[in-house]
Amino acid sequence: APAPSEAEGEQIEPEVNIIQRDDKTIEEYRVNGRLYMIKVTPKRGAPYFLVDNDGNGSFESRRSDSQLEPDIMIPNWVLFRW
């Protein structure tokens, strides 16, 4: 039996570029130089993600606490929290 190639066993690690702003922290995730996800953590409020699902350069938003299927996005906001 042929030995498996080393590339099959490799884990692809994303490159993460962190940008600090006064009002938020932005984390850019890239694989092989291609930006595929952005995490935005505001100073106030919940973090959210911008994801390029199909690689066309168009980013869709994802809430970090969303329990929805990845293809179903319904906008919602927290108005009050106790």
C-alpha positions as a Markdown table, in Angstrom:
| # | Residue | x | y | z |
|---|---|---|---|---|
| 1 | Ala | 0.0 | 0.0 | 0.0 |
| 2 | Pro | 1.4 | 3.4 | -0.8 |
| 3 | Ala | 2.3 | 5.7 | 2.1 |
| 4 | Pro | -0.1 | 8.7 | 2.6 |
| 5 | Ser | 1.4 | 12.0 | 1.5 |
| 6 | Glu | 2.4 | 14.5 | 4.1 |
| 7 | Ala | 0.0 | 17.1 | 2.7 |
| 8 | Glu | -3.0 | 14.9 | 3.6 |
| 9 | Gly | -2.0 | 14.9 | 7.3 |
| 10 | Glu | -1.3 | 18.6 | 7.5 |
| 11 | Gln | -3.6 | 21.0 | 9.3 |
| 12 | Ile | -4.1 | 24.3 | 7.5 |
| 13 | Glu | -3.7 | 27.1 | 10.1 |
| 14 | Pro | -5.3 | 30.4 | 9.3 |
| 15 | Glu | -3.3 | 33.6 | 9.5 |
| 16 | Val | -4.9 | 36.1 | 11.9 |
| 17 | Asn | -4.3 | 39.8 | 11.6 |
| 18 | Ile | -5.6 | 41.8 | 14.6 |
| 19 | Ile | -6.4 | 45.5 | 14.1 |
| 20 | Gln | -7.1 | 47.6 | 17.3 |
| 21 | Arg | -9.4 | 50.6 | 16.9 |
| 22 | Asp | -10.7 | 52.9 | 19.6 |
| 23 | Asp | -14.3 | 51.5 | 19.4 |
| 24 | Lys | -13.6 | 47.9 | 18.3 |
| 25 | Thr | -11.1 | 45.1 | 17.6 |
| 26 | Ile | -11.1 | 43.5 | 14.1 |
| 27 | Glu | -9.6 | 40.1 | 13.5 |
| 28 | Glu | -9.0 | 39.1 | 9.8 |
| 29 | Tyr | -8.7 | 35.4 | 9.1 |
| 30 | Arg | -6.9 | 34.3 | 5.9 |
| 31 | Val | -5.9 | 30.9 | 4.4 |
| 32 | Asn | -3.3 | 31.0 | 1.6 |
| 33 | Gly | -3.6 | 34.8 | 1.6 |
| 34 | Arg | -7.4 | 34.7 | 0.9 |
| 35 | Leu | -9.5 | 36.7 | 3.4 |
| 36 | Tyr | -12.4 | 34.4 | 4.3 |
| 37 | Met | -13.7 | 35.7 | 7.7 |
| 38 | Ile | -13.6 | 38.9 | 9.8 |
| 39 | Lys | -14.5 | 39.0 | 13.5 |
| 40 | Val | -15.5 | 42.4 | 14.8 |
| 41 | Thr | -15.6 | 42.8 | 18.6 |
| 42 | Pro | -17.1 | 46.2 | 19.6 |
| 43 | Lys | -16.1 | 47.8 | 22.9 |
| 44 | Arg | -19.9 | 47.6 | 23.7 |
| 45 | Gly | -22.1 | 44.9 | 22.4 |
| 46 | Ala | -21.8 | 41.3 | 21.1 |
| 47 | Pro | -19.1 | 40.2 | 18.7 |
| 48 | Tyr | -20.1 | 39.4 | 15.1 |
| 49 | Phe | -18.5 | 37.8 | 12.1 |
| 50 | Leu | -18.5 | 38.7 | 8.4 |
| 51 | Val | -18.0 | 35.4 | 6.4 |
| 52 | Asp | -17.3 | 34.9 | 2.7 |
| 53 | Asn | -19.1 | 31.5 | 2.3 |
| 54 | Asp | -18.6 | 31.0 | -1.4 |
| 55 | Gly | -15.3 | 32.8 | -2.0 |
| 56 | Asn | -16.8 | 35.5 | -4.2 |
| 57 | Gly | -15.5 | 38.4 | -2.0 |
| 58 | Ser | -19.0 | 39.2 | -0.7 |
| 59 | Phe | -19.2 | 38.9 | 3.1 |
| 60 | Glu | -22.4 | 37.9 | 5.0 |
| 61 | Ser | -22.8 | 38.7 | 8.7 |
| 62 | Arg | -23.0 | 36.0 | 11.4 |
| 63 | Arg | -23.7 | 36.7 | 15.1 |
| 64 | Ser | -21.3 | 34.9 | 17.4 |
| 65 | Asp | -24.2 | 33.5 | 19.5 |
| 66 | Ser | -26.4 | 32.4 | 16.6 |
| 67 | Gln | -27.8 | 28.9 | 16.8 |
| 68 | Leu | -29.2 | 29.1 | 13.3 |
| 69 | Glu | -28.1 | 27.0 | 10.4 |
| 70 | Pro | -25.3 | 28.7 | 8.5 |
| 71 | Asp | -27.5 | 29.3 | 5.4 |
| 72 | Ile | -30.3 | 30.9 | 7.4 |
| 73 | Met | -29.7 | 34.4 | 8.6 |
| 74 | Ile | -32.4 | 36.5 | 10.2 |
| 75 | Pro | -31.5 | 39.9 | 11.5 |
| 76 | Asn | -32.2 | 40.4 | 15.2 |
| 77 | Trp | -31.1 | 42.8 | 17.9 |
| 78 | Val | -31.0 | 42.8 | 21.7 |
| 79 | Leu | -33.2 | 45.6 | 22.8 |
| 80 | Phe | -33.2 | 45.0 | 26.6 |
| 81 | Arg | -31.1 | 42.6 | 28.7 |
| 82 | Trp | -31.7 | 41.9 | 32.4 |
